[in-house]
């Protein structure tokens, strides 16, 4: 009976220590590998298309590839969610079973050790008197010694098994956190896929599937972005600053395009970043923030629907109405700026160093007027500063209300 008891405990311990390895072995499937290989293949294909001449056809090909790639990533996330859920269920089932088994075995082992200690109290003389012959005496002594050694060894192994059991419980908690992260990732990917599909349809609609229209819009975007970039380079304020390095302004709504948290973040589907060409989107973020919208330049830049084609050139905001919190954008004349400020509405102002032209060099947010002086939040220079300290003429005006 004791022999079977020791065999049973040994088998249980072996199962415990092999549990984690078995789980890991089952977690990777052929389907998972195939999806990841396809993702890698289409990421390379996307890079190759990006090196082609920028035409409407290549743009649509890029977006089709991106849409397919996002679909693959969704499949990968769904597969990982399914596998992780299986692992959690397997862990839960085995942990529950092993918990009961370990408790039972521990009690039996403690009982066995107690019996062993009782037998240790029997004197050698008693063993000698109770033995019928020398052979039985030797066997009895050997058994007592073996039982003691075995009990000690099994006690250590059971303790190790319990430690392994606790590790499995921790692994289950880790898997649960991974599952939550995967579910969140899947939700973002599905949103991204919808945005990409909508963006493709928008490009086709904007260009009327016409290469000439596409090239016209592209040329306009390049001209505006070139003006932004040149302004930053010549301003002397093109360096990155720490998070909130210029403060948040008296109203708590100031953002800088130079902020390290998003300065190098690319905009939409483009390769341009917020530091170099993000004055307008940063100004929009400030206006929205002032009106209670939970946003920042990073959030604006992440939404490709806000930008023309696959560039970083922001679309006319009134074409994107309505915005969050019931806000709408309106283009106003420069003569209406004072009236809007008096009514408590911040104004996005476009400025040009060389005189007003087709494109503004830079955008700022006018917050109020004190006497003859405008106060502004400048995405480059900082919050609550005098407009006249850097600029002289307002060439463009826009308001959200």
Secondary structure, DSSP 4 states (H G I P E B T S, - for coil): -HHHHHHHHHHHHHHHHHHHHHHHHHT--HHHHHHHHHHHHHHHHHHHHHTS---HHHHHHHHHHHHHHHHHHHHHHHHHHHHHHHHHHHHHHHHHHHHHHHHHHHHHHHHHHHHHHHHHTS-HHHHHHH-SSHHHHHHHHHHHHHHHHHHHHHHHHHHHHHHHHHHHHHHHHHHHHHHHHHHHHHHHHHHHHHHHHHHHHHHHHHHTT-HHHHHHHHHHHHHHHHHHHHHHHHHT--S-B-TTTT---TTS----TTBTTTTT-B-TTSS-BHHHH-HHHHHHHHHHHHTT----HHHHHH-GGGBSTTSSPBPPGGGG-S-GGG--EEEE-GGGHHHHHHTT--EEEEE-TT-S-SS-SEEEEEEEEETTEEEEEETTTEEEEEGGGT-----EEEEE-
